[in-house]
Amino acid sequence: MKIIGPFKQVVTLANLPLRGSLQDEQLEIREDAGIIVESGKIIKVDDFENLKLEFPNAALEEIEGEQIAMPAFTDCHTHICFAGNRANDFAMRNAGKTYLEIAESGGGIWNSVKHTREASEDELLKDLVVRIDDLVRQGVTTIEIKSGYGLKLDCELKMLRAINHAKEKTPAKLVPTCLAAHMKPKDFNGDTEEYLNYVQEYILPVVQEEHLAKRVDIFIEKSAFQPEESKKFLQKAKAMGFDITVHADQFTPGSSRVAVECGAKSADHLEATSDSDIDYLAKSDTVAVALPGASIGLGDSFAPARKLLDAGGILAIATDWNPGSAPMGKLLTQASILATFKKLSTAEVLAAITFRAAYALGFSDRGVLAEGKRADLVCFPTDNYQNVLYRQGALEPSAVYIKGNKY
């Protein structure tokens, strides 16, 4: 048992609702507080001096200088297992080239597929661990990671095995997701429905047998898979016992409805979601995941985060870190920018990258600093929690704790 502190402020995020809009006045801010931790869980958050009196035998891990603490972050949508580089795609987009023109010149998702297929599992693992460490240093301690750049049995398995082996090299919680339904590969001899059948019949059973992932994702879009065939695929995956999530409404509306109808844990992207679908999604238990990194990378509109919250939805924010459309990988910067454009309160942003994002992955034991919760926290060298978003990612963590241990 140990007491970590004193902190100028501890932002607990306790007693906030899972869904809907939030005001900063609802935040619980504990001044001059400490956090007592045992066996990786929080025992109590209270005045630092009171904790020392109440637990005289607890070890002290004293914090120097003025610092604040808040729950560590969850990034519930990433593609950080990949090989290759698509800087040329970004340059071509900024020079006015279309998605189709970039793809025809050798760019796009297929570029990442080719490089990832050529890479060994060890090469994928090495680069993946570097990206995981980058996220952890930012205060992200729970990370979802998708496959989807293999698009055939051996390569999808290679990616998922690399993700699972990365668990041995980081204290962060990693959540693998099978995204074999990212796009129909160019070398597949058949149509999109036949490819989805191939994924369902040949890839998912092995993923399940080897315990490589408990989640399945699909990209529903004109350039990928269509709503009806996607719905059948998701229903089959769910019947097999997988949790499901959906790349929805990125460029065209309608697929977030498929996510809700299939009982998906989350519908991610939502840049093109219509007003009627916002209401439909907000009334469900499917988490709306905004991915501002993709909007920034592509120069597209942002997800309608304000409307989703005002309609009573569950909003999470994630990086979508990938080699093509969202190469930034900076959660606080992206969330701060989204907040500026969509007028989100600090409380709404912090909820969206902590306990609401954790809920999208099926976790209720993290994202809040309260008794019984996982002792994952991030500290910043400031006396005011508002500076974290105000600095838009420029204020870096002074410390990150995972299960009570300093990273």
Disulfide bonds with the S-S distance in Angstrom:
none
